[in-house]
Amino acid sequence: MALGGLWFPREAMPTVMRQISDVSPTGAAVDALQHAWFGTGAPTSSLLVLAVSALVFGAAAMAAFRWE
């Protein structure tokens, strides 16, 4: 949540933390929601990060939690 900008603004983060935030699922979600809130379209990079993380974590969940 800290990297996503929920505890303190992303503008106050150092450059390295902001770059890490851009590729984290929480940071991408916050970025997409902020753009939607202000009426601009969500950036493709944020939506791509969210889609990739959903696929990766979904595959990991399917592998780890099997009903047998």
All heavy atoms as TSV, in Angstrom:
chain	resi	resn	atom	element	x	y	z
A	1	MET	N	N	0.827	-1.182	0.000
A	1	MET	CA	C	0.000	0.000	0.000
A	1	MET	C	C	0.877	1.254	0.000
A	1	MET	O	O	0.487	2.266	-0.565
A	1	MET	CB	C	-0.939	-0.017	1.187
A	1	MET	CG	C	-2.003	-1.106	1.088
A	1	MET	SD	S	-2.956	-1.264	2.581
A	1	MET	CE	C	-4.297	-0.185	2.229
A	2	ALA	N	N	2.026	1.165	0.641
A	2	ALA	CA	C	2.916	2.324	0.665
A	2	ALA	C	C	3.442	2.616	-0.732
A	2	ALA	O	O	3.524	3.771	-1.141
A	2	ALA	CB	C	4.069	2.089	1.629
A	3	LEU	N	N	3.785	1.577	-1.480
A	3	LEU	CA	C	4.283	1.788	-2.833
A	3	LEU	C	C	3.182	2.226	-3.785
A	3	LEU	O	O	3.454	2.829	-4.813
A	3	LEU	CB	C	4.938	0.514	-3.362
A	3	LEU	CG	C	6.289	0.168	-2.766
A	3	LEU	CD1	C	6.780	-1.157	-3.318
A	3	LEU	CD2	C	7.287	1.259	-3.027
A	4	GLY	N	N	1.958	1.931	-3.460
A	4	GLY	CA	C	0.844	2.321	-4.316
A	4	GLY	C	C	0.457	3.768	-4.183
A	4	GLY	O	O	-0.287	4.299	-4.996
A	5	GLY	N	N	0.947	4.432	-3.162
A	5	GLY	CA	C	0.608	5.828	-2.970
A	5	GLY	C	C	-0.613	6.030	-2.097
A	5	GLY	O	O	-1.210	7.103	-2.102
A	6	LEU	N	N	-0.991	5.009	-1.350
A	6	LEU	CA	C	-2.168	5.132	-0.495
A	6	LEU	C	C	-1.851	5.753	0.853
A	6	LEU	O	O	-2.721	6.328	1.488
A	6	LEU	CB	C	-2.814	3.758	-0.296
A	6	LEU	CG	C	-3.388	3.127	-1.553
A	6	LEU	CD1	C	-3.870	1.719	-1.276
A	6	LEU	CD2	C	-4.510	3.960	-2.114
A	7	TRP	N	N	-0.609	5.649	1.307
A	7	TRP	CA	C	-0.234	6.213	2.608
A	7	TRP	C	C	0.337	7.614	2.475
A	7	TRP	O	O	0.145	8.449	3.335
A	7	TRP	CB	C	0.750	5.311	3.328
A	7	TRP	CG	C	0.140	4.027	3.795
A	7	TRP	CD1	C	-1.194	3.752	3.899
A	7	TRP	CD2	C	0.811	2.853	4.195
A	7	TRP	NE1	N	-1.373	2.477	4.337
A	7	TRP	CE2	C	-0.154	1.890	4.532
A	7	TRP	CE3	C	2.143	2.516	4.301
A	7	TRP	CZ2	C	0.160	0.630	4.973
A	7	TRP	CZ3	C	2.450	1.248	4.743
A	7	TRP	CH2	C	1.476	0.317	5.075
A	8	PHE	N	N	1.089	7.848	1.403
A	8	PHE	CA	C	1.599	9.181	1.127
A	8	PHE	C	C	1.630	9.344	-0.389
A	8	PHE	O	O	1.709	8.369	-1.123
A	8	PHE	CB	C	2.980	9.423	1.758
A	8	PHE	CG	C	3.989	8.349	1.495
A	8	PHE	CD1	C	4.831	8.421	0.391
A	8	PHE	CD2	C	4.106	7.267	2.346
A	8	PHE	CE1	C	5.763	7.432	0.148
A	8	PHE	CE2	C	5.039	6.273	2.117
A	8	PHE	CZ	C	5.876	6.361	1.006
A	9	PRO	N	N	1.544	10.574	-0.884
A	9	PRO	CA	C	1.412	10.777	-2.333
A	9	PRO	C	C	2.627	10.289	-3.114
A	9	PRO	O	O	3.761	10.369	-2.647
A	9	PRO	CB	C	1.248	12.290	-2.477
A	9	PRO	CG	C	1.461	12.885	-1.155
A	9	PRO	CD	C	1.534	11.804	-0.133
A	10	ARG	N	N	2.353	9.801	-4.316
A	10	ARG	CA	C	3.430	9.312	-5.168
A	10	ARG	C	C	4.366	10.440	-5.570
A	10	ARG	O	O	5.531	10.215	-5.835
A	10	ARG	CB	C	2.846	8.653	-6.415
A	10	ARG	CG	C	2.102	7.373	-6.094
A	10	ARG	CD	C	1.557	6.703	-7.326
A	10	ARG	NE	N	2.673	6.177	-8.098
A	10	ARG	CZ	C	2.798	6.350	-9.415
A	10	ARG	NH1	N	1.915	6.999	-10.098
A	10	ARG	NH2	N	3.827	5.845	-10.042
A	11	GLU	N	N	3.858	11.658	-5.616
A	11	GLU	CA	C	4.697	12.794	-5.977
A	11	GLU	C	C	5.796	13.041	-4.939
A	11	GLU	O	O	6.828	13.625	-5.252
A	11	GLU	CB	C	3.852	14.062	-6.132
A	11	GLU	CG	C	2.890	14.020	-7.298
A	11	GLU	CD	C	1.622	13.238	-6.996
A	11	GLU	OE1	O	1.289	13.066	-5.807
A	11	GLU	OE2	O	0.984	12.783	-7.956
A	12	ALA	N	N	5.569	12.624	-3.703
A	12	ALA	CA	C	6.555	12.809	-2.636
A	12	ALA	C	C	7.580	11.682	-2.591
A	12	ALA	O	O	8.546	11.759	-1.836
A	12	ALA	CB	C	5.843	12.909	-1.287
A	13	MET	N	N	7.387	10.643	-3.383
A	13	MET	CA	C	8.300	9.502	-3.386
A	13	MET	C	C	9.566	9.820	-4.181
A	13	MET	O	O	9.506	10.568	-5.156
A	13	MET	CB	C	7.637	8.290	-4.047
A	13	MET	CG	C	6.522	7.682	-3.299
A	13	MET	SD	S	5.937	6.238	-4.217
A	13	MET	CE	C	4.501	5.833	-3.294
A	14	PRO	N	N	10.672	9.211	-3.796
A	14	PRO	CA	C	11.868	9.300	-4.644
A	14	PRO	C	C	11.619	8.597	-5.977
A	14	PRO	O	O	10.702	7.779	-6.112
A	14	PRO	CB	C	12.937	8.563	-3.842
A	14	PRO	CG	C	12.421	8.483	-2.456
A	14	PRO	CD	C	10.935	8.524	-2.546
A	15	THR	N	N	12.427	8.892	-6.951
A	15	THR	CA	C	12.234	8.368	-8.309
A	15	THR	C	C	12.234	6.844	-8.342
A	15	THR	O	O	11.409	6.237	-9.027
A	15	THR	CB	C	13.335	8.906	-9.241
A	15	THR	OG1	O	13.342	10.331	-9.157
A	15	THR	CG2	C	13.098	8.494	-10.670
A	16	VAL	N	N	13.127	6.215	-7.602
A	16	VAL	CA	C	13.216	4.744	-7.611
A	16	VAL	C	C	11.924	4.132	-7.061
A	16	VAL	O	O	11.391	3.181	-7.634
A	16	VAL	CB	C	14.445	4.279	-6.802
A	16	VAL	CG1	C	14.475	2.774	-6.693
A	16	VAL	CG2	C	15.718	4.793	-7.426
A	17	MET	N	N	11.417	4.680	-5.965
A	17	MET	CA	C	10.173	4.147	-5.398
A	17	MET	C	C	8.999	4.370	-6.339
A	17	MET	O	O	8.105	3.530	-6.439
A	17	MET	CB	C	9.882	4.792	-4.040
A	17	MET	CG	C	10.746	4.246	-2.931
A	17	MET	SD	S	10.317	4.922	-1.328
A	17	MET	CE	C	8.695	4.265	-1.088
A	18	ARG	N	N	8.989	5.478	-7.049
A	18	ARG	CA	C	7.908	5.757	-7.990
A	18	ARG	C	C	7.951	4.767	-9.155
A	18	ARG	O	O	6.909	4.308	-9.632
A	18	ARG	CB	C	8.026	7.190	-8.497
A	18	ARG	CG	C	6.706	7.771	-8.888
A	18	ARG	CD	C	6.781	9.243	-9.230
A	18	ARG	NE	N	7.496	9.986	-8.207
A	18	ARG	CZ	C	8.344	10.966	-8.467
A	18	ARG	NH1	N	8.601	11.329	-9.702
A	18	ARG	NH2	N	8.954	11.601	-7.492
A	19	GLN	N	N	9.153	4.400	-9.605
A	19	GLN	CA	C	9.279	3.423	-10.684
A	19	GLN	C	C	8.830	2.042	-10.230
A	19	GLN	O	O	8.196	1.306	-10.987
A	19	GLN	CB	C	10.718	3.386	-11.190
A	19	GLN	CG	C	11.109	4.630	-11.934
A	19	GLN	CD	C	12.588	4.662	-12.274
A	19	GLN	OE1	O	13.384	3.914	-11.709
A	19	GLN	NE2	N	12.960	5.544	-13.192
A	20	ILE	N	N	9.154	1.678	-8.995
A	20	ILE	CA	C	8.685	0.399	-8.453
A	20	ILE	C	C	7.168	0.427	-8.309
A	20	ILE	O	O	6.483	-0.553	-8.595
A	20	ILE	CB	C	9.372	0.104	-7.102
A	20	ILE	CG1	C	10.865	-0.121	-7.307
A	20	ILE	CG2	C	8.744	-1.103	-6.419
A	20	ILE	CD1	C	11.666	-0.205	-6.030
A	21	SER	N	N	6.633	1.558	-7.908
A	21	SER	CA	C	5.190	1.700	-7.753
A	21	SER	C	C	4.464	1.518	-9.081
A	21	SER	O	O	3.356	0.991	-9.119
A	21	SER	CB	C	4.865	3.072	-7.168
A	21	SER	OG	O	3.489	3.308	-7.177
A	22	ASP	N	N	5.093	1.960	-10.171
A	22	ASP	CA	C	4.464	1.837	-11.488
A	22	ASP	C	C	4.253	0.390	-11.906
A	22	ASP	O	O	3.320	0.095	-12.655
A	22	ASP	CB	C	5.309	2.551	-12.543
A	22	ASP	CG	C	5.259	4.064	-12.387
A	22	ASP	OD1	O	4.311	4.569	-11.753
A	22	ASP	OD2	O	6.185	4.730	-12.892
A	23	VAL	N	N	5.108	-0.523	-11.437
A	23	VAL	CA	C	4.989	-1.922	-11.846
A	23	VAL	C	C	4.383	-2.815	-10.762
A	23	VAL	O	O	4.270	-4.024	-10.948
A	23	VAL	CB	C	6.351	-2.505	-12.299
A	23	VAL	CG1	C	6.842	-1.797	-13.533
A	23	VAL	CG2	C	7.370	-2.425	-11.189
A	24	SER	N	N	3.980	-2.230	-9.641
A	24	SER	CA	C	3.304	-3.016	-8.607
A	24	SER	C	C	1.798	-2.981	-8.866
A	24	SER	O	O	1.277	-1.993	-9.393
A	24	SER	CB	C	3.613	-2.467	-7.211
A	24	SER	OG	O	2.928	-1.247	-7.004
A	25	PRO	N	N	1.079	-4.041	-8.534
A	25	PRO	CA	C	-0.364	-4.057	-8.771
A	25	PRO	C	C	-1.114	-2.934	-8.051
A	25	PRO	O	O	-2.029	-2.323	-8.627
A	25	PRO	CB	C	-0.807	-5.430	-8.251
A	25	PRO	CG	C	0.416	-6.261	-8.277
A	25	PRO	CD	C	1.560	-5.336	-8.026
A	26	THR	N	N	-0.731	-2.635	-6.832
A	26	THR	CA	C	-1.414	-1.571	-6.095
A	26	THR	C	C	-1.155	-0.211	-6.731
A	26	THR	O	O	-2.067	0.599	-6.863
A	26	THR	CB	C	-0.964	-1.553	-4.626
A	26	THR	OG1	O	-1.092	-2.864	-4.086
A	26	THR	CG2	C	-1.794	-0.606	-3.808
A	27	GLY	N	N	0.078	0.038	-7.129
A	27	GLY	CA	C	0.414	1.300	-7.776
A	27	GLY	C	C	-0.317	1.467	-9.100
A	27	GLY	O	O	-0.805	2.556	-9.426
A	28	ALA	N	N	-0.404	0.391	-9.872
A	28	ALA	CA	C	-1.120	0.454	-11.146
A	28	ALA	C	C	-2.612	0.687	-10.925
A	28	ALA	O	O	-3.240	1.437	-11.679
A	28	ALA	CB	C	-0.901	-0.841	-11.924
A	29	ALA	N	N	-3.177	0.066	-9.901
A	29	ALA	CA	C	-4.598	0.260	-9.611
A	29	ALA	C	C	-4.882	1.692	-9.174
A	29	ALA	O	O	-5.851	2.309	-9.620
A	29	ALA	CB	C	-5.052	-0.719	-8.530
A	30	VAL	N	N	-4.025	2.242	-8.319
A	30	VAL	CA	C	-4.198	3.626	-7.875
A	30	VAL	C	C	-4.066	4.571	-9.064
A	30	VAL	O	O	-4.856	5.509	-9.216
A	30	VAL	CB	C	-3.187	3.970	-6.762
A	30	VAL	CG1	C	-3.149	5.462	-6.490
A	30	VAL	CG2	C	-3.523	3.212	-5.499
A	31	ASP	N	N	-3.095	4.327	-9.936
A	31	ASP	CA	C	-2.907	5.171	-11.111
A	31	ASP	C	C	-4.130	5.124	-12.024
A	31	ASP	O	O	-4.604	6.164	-12.492
A	31	ASP	CB	C	-1.652	4.728	-11.854
A	31	ASP	CG	C	-1.261	5.689	-12.949
A	31	ASP	OD1	O	-1.380	6.916	-12.746
A	31	ASP	OD2	O	-0.811	5.219	-14.008
A	32	ALA	N	N	-4.651	3.927	-12.273
A	32	ALA	CA	C	-5.826	3.799	-13.132
A	32	ALA	C	C	-7.051	4.469	-12.510
A	32	ALA	O	O	-7.822	5.145	-13.206
A	32	ALA	CB	C	-6.114	2.317	-13.397
A	33	LEU	N	N	-7.224	4.308	-11.206
A	33	LEU	CA	C	-8.368	4.941	-10.541
A	33	LEU	C	C	-8.256	6.461	-10.531
A	33	LEU	O	O	-9.258	7.162	-10.697
A	33	LEU	CB	C	-8.506	4.412	-9.114
A	33	LEU	CG	C	-9.047	2.998	-8.993
A	33	LEU	CD1	C	-8.963	2.520	-7.549
A	33	LEU	CD2	C	-10.472	2.927	-9.484
A	34	GLN	N	N	-7.046	6.985	-10.353
A	34	GLN	CA	C	-6.867	8.438	-10.374
A	34	GLN	C	C	-7.171	9.006	-11.752
A	34	GLN	O	O	-7.828	10.043	-11.871
A	34	GLN	CB	C	-5.452	8.812	-9.953
A	34	GLN	CG	C	-5.224	8.717	-8.471
A	34	GLN	CD	C	-3.793	9.042	-8.082
A	34	GLN	OE1	O	-2.889	9.024	-8.918
A	34	GLN	NE2	N	-3.595	9.331	-6.808
A	35	HIS	N	N	-6.719	8.331	-12.792
A	35	HIS	CA	C	-7.021	8.811	-14.142
A	35	HIS	C	C	-8.519	8.746	-14.426
A	35	HIS	O	O	-9.073	9.650	-15.056
A	35	HIS	CB	C	-6.243	8.004	-15.177
A	35	HIS	CG	C	-4.839	8.467	-15.356
A	35	HIS	ND1	N	-3.833	8.124	-14.494
A	35	HIS	CD2	C	-4.271	9.269	-16.284
A	35	HIS	CE1	C	-2.703	8.682	-14.886
A	35	HIS	NE2	N	-2.944	9.381	-15.978
A	36	ALA	N	N	-9.175	7.694	-13.976
A	36	ALA	CA	C	-10.620	7.583	-14.172
A	36	ALA	C	C	-11.361	8.655	-13.378
A	36	ALA	O	O	-12.356	9.216	-13.840
A	36	ALA	CB	C	-11.102	6.193	-13.762
A	37	TRP	N	N	-10.874	8.963	-12.192
A	37	TRP	CA	C	-11.509	9.969	-11.346
A	37	TRP	C	C	-11.466	11.351	-12.001
A	37	TRP	O	O	-12.418	12.111	-11.948
A	37	TRP	CB	C	-10.811	10.009	-9.983
A	37	TRP	CG	C	-11.414	10.986	-9.025
A	37	TRP	CD1	C	-11.034	12.277	-8.836
A	37	TRP	CD2	C	-12.495	10.760	-8.137
A	37	TRP	NE1	N	-11.807	12.873	-7.887
A	37	TRP	CE2	C	-12.722	11.951	-7.435
A	37	TRP	CE3	C	-13.294	9.652	-7.867
A	37	TRP	CZ2	C	-13.715	12.067	-6.481
A	37	TRP	CZ3	C	-14.281	9.778	-6.906
A	37	TRP	CH2	C	-14.480	10.980	-6.230
A	38	PHE	N	N	-10.340	11.658	-12.637
A	38	PHE	CA	C	-10.182	12.967	-13.255
A	38	PHE	C	C	-10.697	13.018	-14.690
A	38	PHE	O	O	-10.569	14.030	-15.365
A	38	PHE	CB	C	-8.723	13.416	-13.203
A	38	PHE	CG	C	-8.261	13.709	-11.808
A	38	PHE	CD1	C	-7.227	12.989	-11.235
A	38	PHE	CD2	C	-8.882	14.686	-11.047
A	38	PHE	CE1	C	-6.812	13.252	-9.938
A	38	PHE	CE2	C	-8.483	14.960	-9.755
A	38	PHE	CZ	C	-7.440	14.241	-9.192
A	39	GLY	N	N	-11.283	11.938	-15.166
A	39	GLY	CA	C	-11.929	11.936	-16.469
A	39	GLY	C	C	-11.040	11.593	-17.643
A	39	GLY	O	O	-11.489	11.640	-18.778
A	40	THR	N	N	-9.798	11.263	-17.406
A	40	THR	CA	C	-8.934	10.818	-18.498
A	40	THR	C	C	-8.947	9.294	-18.517
A	40	THR	O	O	-9.255	8.649	-17.522
A	40	THR	CB	C	-7.489	11.322	-18.304
A	40	THR	OG1	O	-6.981	10.817	-17.071
A	40	THR	CG2	C	-7.450	12.842	-18.276
A	41	GLY	N	N	-8.624	8.726	-19.630
A	41	GLY	CA	C	-8.621	7.273	-19.726
A	41	GLY	C	C	-7.488	6.657	-18.933
A	41	GLY	O	O	-6.439	7.263	-18.761
A	42	ALA	N	N	-7.715	5.469	-18.451
A	42	ALA	CA	C	-6.672	4.759	-17.702
A	42	ALA	C	C	-5.529	4.424	-18.650
A	42	ALA	O	O	-5.747	3.995	-19.778
A	42	ALA	CB	C	-7.229	3.489	-17.085
A	43	PRO	N	N	-4.288	4.638	-18.206
A	43	PRO	CA	C	-3.146	4.325	-19.079
A	43	PRO	C	C	-3.063	2.833	-19.385
A	43	PRO	O	O	-3.370	1.990	-18.542
A	43	PRO	CB	C	-1.931	4.777	-18.276
A	43	PRO	CG	C	-2.418	5.403	-17.039
A	43	PRO	CD	C	-3.881	5.178	-16.934
A	44	THR	N	N	-2.648	2.539	-20.585
A	44	THR	CA	C	-2.538	1.146	-21.006
A	44	THR	C	C	-1.519	0.399	-20.163
A	44	THR	O	O	-1.703	-0.788	-19.881
A	44	THR	CB	C	-2.104	1.063	-22.477
A	44	THR	OG1	O	-2.548	2.211	-23.173
A	44	THR	CG2	C	-2.698	-0.131	-23.160
A	45	SER	N	N	-0.466	1.073	-19.745
A	45	SER	CA	C	0.563	0.409	-18.943
A	45	SER	C	C	-0.005	-0.053	-17.603
A	45	SER	O	O	0.308	-1.149	-17.136
A	45	SER	CB	C	1.756	1.337	-18.721
A	45	SER	OG	O	1.347	2.519	-18.061
A	46	SER	N	N	-0.853	0.754	-16.984
A	46	SER	CA	C	-1.458	0.355	-15.712
A	46	SER	C	C	-2.388	-0.837	-15.903
A	46	SER	O	O	-2.375	-1.775	-15.096
A	46	SER	CB	C	-2.249	1.519	-15.110
A	46	SER	OG	O	-1.406	2.568	-14.773
A	47	LEU	N	N	-3.174	-0.806	-16.962
A	47	LEU	CA	C	-4.075	-1.934	-17.219
A	47	LEU	C	C	-3.299	-3.197	-17.560
A	47	LEU	O	O	-3.697	-4.301	-17.170
A	47	LEU	CB	C	-5.045	-1.570	-18.343
A	47	LEU	CG	C	-5.971	-0.394	-18.052
A	47	LEU	CD1	C	-6.828	-0.088	-19.269
A	47	LEU	CD2	C	-6.824	-0.657	-16.828
A	48	LEU	N	N	-2.181	-3.043	-18.248
A	48	LEU	CA	C	-1.338	-4.195	-18.578
A	48	LEU	C	C	-0.717	-4.798	-17.321
A	48	LEU	O	O	-0.692	-6.019	-17.159
A	48	LEU	CB	C	-0.248	-3.788	-19.569
A	48	LEU	CG	C	0.652	-4.898	-20.077
A	48	LEU	CD1	C	-0.154	-5.921	-20.852
A	48	LEU	CD2	C	1.747	-4.324	-20.934
A	49	VAL	N	N	-0.250	-3.942	-16.413
A	49	VAL	CA	C	0.318	-4.435	-15.144
A	49	VAL	C	C	-0.750	-5.184	-14.359
A	49	VAL	O	O	-0.494	-6.258	-13.799
A	49	VAL	CB	C	0.899	-3.269	-14.317
A	49	VAL	CG1	C	1.195	-3.705	-12.894
A	49	VAL	CG2	C	2.146	-2.720	-14.966
A	50	LEU	N	N	-1.967	-4.656	-14.319
A	50	LEU	CA	C	-3.045	-5.327	-13.590
A	50	LEU	C	C	-3.410	-6.668	-14.225
A	50	LEU	O	O	-3.644	-7.654	-13.517
A	50	LEU	CB	C	-4.269	-4.417	-13.521
A	50	LEU	CG	C	-4.127	-3.196	-12.622
A	50	LEU	CD1	C	-5.321	-2.268	-12.797
A	50	LEU	CD2	C	-3.982	-3.618	-11.178
A	51	ALA	N	N	-3.456	-6.716	-15.563
A	51	ALA	CA	C	-3.792	-7.970	-16.240
A	51	ALA	C	C	-2.708	-9.030	-16.024
A	51	ALA	O	O	-3.018	-10.192	-15.726
A	51	ALA	CB	C	-3.992	-7.713	-17.732
A	52	VAL	N	N	-1.453	-8.636	-16.144
A	52	VAL	CA	C	-0.350	-9.591	-15.960
A	52	VAL	C	C	-0.310	-10.096	-14.528
A	52	VAL	O	O	-0.142	-11.291	-14.279
A	52	VAL	CB	C	0.997	-8.954	-16.374
A	52	VAL	CG1	C	2.174	-9.796	-15.921
A	52	VAL	CG2	C	1.035	-8.748	-17.871
A	53	SER	N	N	-0.501	-9.190	-13.567
A	53	SER	CA	C	-0.476	-9.628	-12.166
A	53	SER	C	C	-1.659	-10.545	-11.860
A	53	SER	O	O	-1.514	-11.500	-11.102
A	53	SER	CB	C	-0.450	-8.438	-11.219
A	53	SER	OG	O	-1.611	-7.664	-11.357
A	54	ALA	N	N	-2.817	-10.285	-12.460
A	54	ALA	CA	C	-3.965	-11.172	-12.252
A	54	ALA	C	C	-3.687	-12.560	-12.821
A	54	ALA	O	O	-4.039	-13.578	-12.198
A	54	ALA	CB	C	-5.215	-10.578	-12.892
A	55	LEU	N	N	-3.058	-12.615	-13.983
A	55	LEU	CA	C	-2.722	-13.916	-14.577
A	55	LEU	C	C	-1.679	-14.662	-13.751
A	55	LEU	O	O	-1.818	-15.865	-13.505
A	55	LEU	CB	C	-2.215	-13.727	-16.003
A	55	LEU	CG	C	-3.260	-13.320	-17.034
A	55	LEU	CD1	C	-2.586	-13.007	-18.369
A	55	LEU	CD2	C	-4.289	-14.409	-17.203
A	56	VAL	N	N	-0.641	-13.953	-13.323
A	56	VAL	CA	C	0.425	-14.599	-12.549
A	56	VAL	C	C	-0.094	-15.089	-11.208
A	56	VAL	O	O	0.122	-16.242	-10.822
A	56	VAL	CB	C	1.619	-13.633	-12.365
A	56	VAL	CG1	C	2.590	-14.155	-11.335
A	56	VAL	CG2	C	2.312	-13.393	-13.682
A	57	PHE	N	N	-0.791	-14.225	-10.481
A	57	PHE	CA	C	-1.295	-14.622	-9.162
A	57	PHE	C	C	-2.435	-15.642	-9.280
A	57	PHE	O	O	-2.588	-16.500	-8.419
A	57	PHE	CB	C	-1.730	-13.407	-8.356
A	57	PHE	CG	C	-0.580	-12.515	-7.968
A	57	PHE	CD1	C	-0.608	-11.161	-8.240
A	57	PHE	CD2	C	0.550	-13.035	-7.358
A	57	PHE	CE1	C	0.451	-10.334	-7.897
A	57	PHE	CE2	C	1.622	-12.212	-7.008
A	57	PHE	CZ	C	1.566	-10.866	-7.279
A	58	GLY	N	N	-3.216	-15.552	-10.345
A	58	GLY	CA	C	-4.259	-16.554	-10.570
A	58	GLY	C	C	-3.682	-17.929	-10.849
A	58	GLY	O	O	-4.158	-18.946	-10.340
A	59	ALA	N	N	-2.621	-17.972	-11.669
A	59	ALA	CA	C	-1.961	-19.250	-11.956
A	59	ALA	C	C	-1.307	-19.820	-10.702
A	59	ALA	O	O	-1.364	-21.036	-10.455
A	59	ALA	CB	C	-0.922	-19.067	-13.058
A	60	ALA	N	N	-0.706	-18.944	-9.898
A	60	ALA	CA	C	-0.092	-19.409	-8.651
A	60	ALA	C	C	-1.151	-19.947	-7.695
A	60	ALA	O	O	-0.938	-20.964	-7.017
A	60	ALA	CB	C	0.685	-18.278	-7.988
A	61	ALA	N	N	-2.296	-19.301	-7.651
A	61	ALA	CA	C	-3.379	-19.772	-6.781
A	61	ALA	C	C	-3.920	-21.107	-7.258
A	61	ALA	O	O	-4.221	-21.990	-6.449
A	61	ALA	CB	C	-4.495	-18.731	-6.725
A	62	MET	N	N	-4.056	-21.268	-8.576
A	62	MET	CA	C	-4.551	-22.547	-9.104
A	62	MET	C	C	-3.564	-23.673	-8.818
A	62	MET	O	O	-3.969	-24.805	-8.557
A	62	MET	CB	C	-4.797	-22.436	-10.606
A	62	MET	CG	C	-6.036	-21.634	-10.945
A	62	MET	SD	S	-6.276	-21.370	-12.708
A	62	MET	CE	C	-6.186	-23.015	-13.364
A	63	ALA	N	N	-2.285	-23.373	-8.860
A	63	ALA	CA	C	-1.274	-24.400	-8.592
A	63	ALA	C	C	-1.198	-24.740	-7.103
A	63	ALA	O	O	-0.976	-25.891	-6.732
A	63	ALA	CB	C	0.096	-23.941	-9.077
A	64	ALA	N	N	-1.404	-23.757	-6.249
A	64	ALA	CA	C	-1.241	-23.974	-4.817
A	64	ALA	C	C	-2.498	-24.531	-4.156
A	64	ALA	O	O	-2.398	-25.281	-3.193
A	64	ALA	CB	C	-0.835	-22.662	-4.137
A	65	PHE	N	N	-3.654	-24.157	-4.625
A	65	PHE	CA	C	-4.902	-24.536	-3.957
A	65	PHE	C	C	-5.755	-25.415	-4.858
A	65	PHE	O	O	-6.657	-24.958	-5.541
A	65	PHE	CB	C	-5.693	-23.277	-3.574
A	65	PHE	CG	C	-4.932	-22.339	-2.693
A	65	PHE	CD1	C	-4.442	-21.139	-3.187
A	65	PHE	CD2	C	-4.671	-22.665	-1.376
A	65	PHE	CE1	C	-3.729	-20.270	-2.390
A	65	PHE	CE2	C	-3.960	-21.801	-0.566
A	65	PHE	CZ	C	-3.484	-20.605	-1.075
A	66	ARG	N	N	-5.451	-26.665	-4.852
A	66	ARG	CA	C	-6.217	-27.621	-5.657
A	66	ARG	C	C	-7.157	-28.398	-4.758
A	66	ARG	O	O	-6.792	-28.849	-3.674
A	66	ARG	CB	C	-5.282	-28.587	-6.366
A	66	ARG	CG	C	-4.400	-27.870	-7.345
A	66	ARG	CD	C	-4.186	-28.723	-8.532
A	66	ARG	NE	N	-3.375	-27.960	-9.470
A	66	ARG	CZ	C	-3.585	-27.967	-10.741
A	66	ARG	NH1	N	-4.536	-28.687	-11.246
A	66	ARG	NH2	N	-2.827	-27.264	-11.536
A	67	TRP	N	N	-8.397	-28.568	-5.232
A	67	TRP	CA	C	-9.359	-29.393	-4.502
A	67	TRP	C	C	-9.200	-30.830	-4.968
A	67	TRP	O	O	-9.319	-31.142	-6.129
A	67	TRP	CB	C	-10.777	-28.930	-4.806
A	67	TRP	CG	C	-11.066	-27.579	-4.256
A	67	TRP	CD1	C	-10.965	-26.396	-4.908
A	67	TRP	CD2	C	-11.479	-27.260	-2.934
A	67	TRP	NE1	N	-11.293	-25.374	-4.101
A	67	TRP	CE2	C	-11.605	-25.867	-2.865
A	67	TRP	CE3	C	-11.729	-28.002	-1.783
A	67	TRP	CZ2	C	-11.986	-25.219	-1.704
A	67	TRP	CZ3	C	-12.122	-27.340	-0.657
A	67	TRP	CH2	C	-12.251	-25.968	-0.616
A	68	GLU	N	N	-8.906	-31.704	-4.024
A	68	GLU	CA	C	-8.737	-33.107	-4.401
A	68	GLU	C	C	-9.515	-34.002	-3.466
A	68	GLU	O	O	-9.786	-33.755	-2.384
A	68	GLU	CB	C	-7.265	-33.484	-4.366
A	68	GLU	CG	C	-6.494	-32.675	-5.391
A	68	GLU	CD	C	-5.042	-33.097	-5.467
A	68	GLU	OE1	O	-4.292	-32.786	-4.547
A	68	GLU	OE2	O	-4.714	-33.752	-6.469
